[in-house]
Amino acid sequence: MEQGYLLRIYVGESDKEDGMPLYEWIVRRAKQEKLAGATAFRAIEGYGSHSRIHTAKILQLSTDLPVVIEIIDLADKIEAFLPIIEPVIHGGLITREKIEMRIAQR
């Protein structure tokens, strides 16, 4: 087991960076920085800093659903990644928690 960090980033589906969805930009940048793994999840409902509910319900269909990006790696690599993404997160949220990593072998 290795000690690592789980970085969790909350953004809106319509947030953009360099002409692409912000979640896509973050995942691609994590890959470019050779972080161990990154996944983006689209939520069905939530609210953020403006307390406005975003939902996938048919009568209240939002075009800005919440997206959560999870990135895992060793502490030093996560720490080095934070200054890259912090400037592009506007109204989102970033959390970091210690984890134990175990890489499954085939």
N, C-alpha and C positions, 0 to 999 in steps of 0.2 A: 504494500500500500504506500502511496505517495500522498503527501499533503498538497492540496491545490486550492484553487478558488473557482467558484461558480459566479460568473458575472451575469446578471439579469438586467436587461434593458427594456423599458416600457416606452413605446412610441405609438403614434397614430399611423394607420394604414396609408393615409394621404401625405404624410411627411416625406419630404424629398431632400436629396443631396446629389449634386452633380447630375441632375436630370433623371435620377432613378429613385425608386422608393427607398427611403432611409434604411429600412430593415435589410433590403438587398445590398445596399452600399456597405452596411456594417458587416454582414456575413462575408461579403467578398473581401473587405479589408482585413477581417480576421484571418481569412485564408491566405491573403497576401503576406500577413505578418507571421504566418506559420503557427497559428494557435491550434491547439489539439482538436477542437471541435466547436461548431457553432450551428444552432438550429433556430429558425424563426417559427413561431406559433401564432396563428390568427385566432383571436378570441371571438366569442359570440356576443359578449356584452361586457361593459365596463365603463368606468369614468376616471378622469384624471384631474389635473391641476385646476381645470376650469369647472369641475363638478357637473359637466354635461354628460348625460347618459348616451353611450353609443351602443347600438344593439343591432342584431341580425334579424329581429322579428320582422315579418313581412309588412306589417302596417306601419312600422317605424324604421324602415330600412335605412341604415347609415352607410355612407360611403367612406367613413373614416373609423373603421373598427379598430380596437386595440390590437397591437402586435407586441409579442414578447420575444426577445432574442436571448437565448441562453448560450453562453460561451464558457468553456472550461479549459483550464491549463494550470501550470505551476504558477505560484504567486508572483515571481519576478516577471513572467511574460504578461500576466494580467495587468500588473502595475504599469508596465511599459505601454500597454494598449490604451489605458484610460486617457492619457493626454491626447491621443489621436481621435478618440470618439467624443470626448466631453464637449468640444466646441460645436459639434453638429447636432447635439441633443437639445432642442428648444422646447421646453414645456414637457419633456419626458422625465423619466426617472431611471437612475442606475443604482442597483444594489449589488453587494458583493458578500459572499459568505464562504467560509472555509469548508472544504470538503475533503474526503478521502477518495483518491482515485485508484482504481484498479483496472488496468487494461486487460480485457479478455483476449486470450490467444486462441487461435484456431487449432 
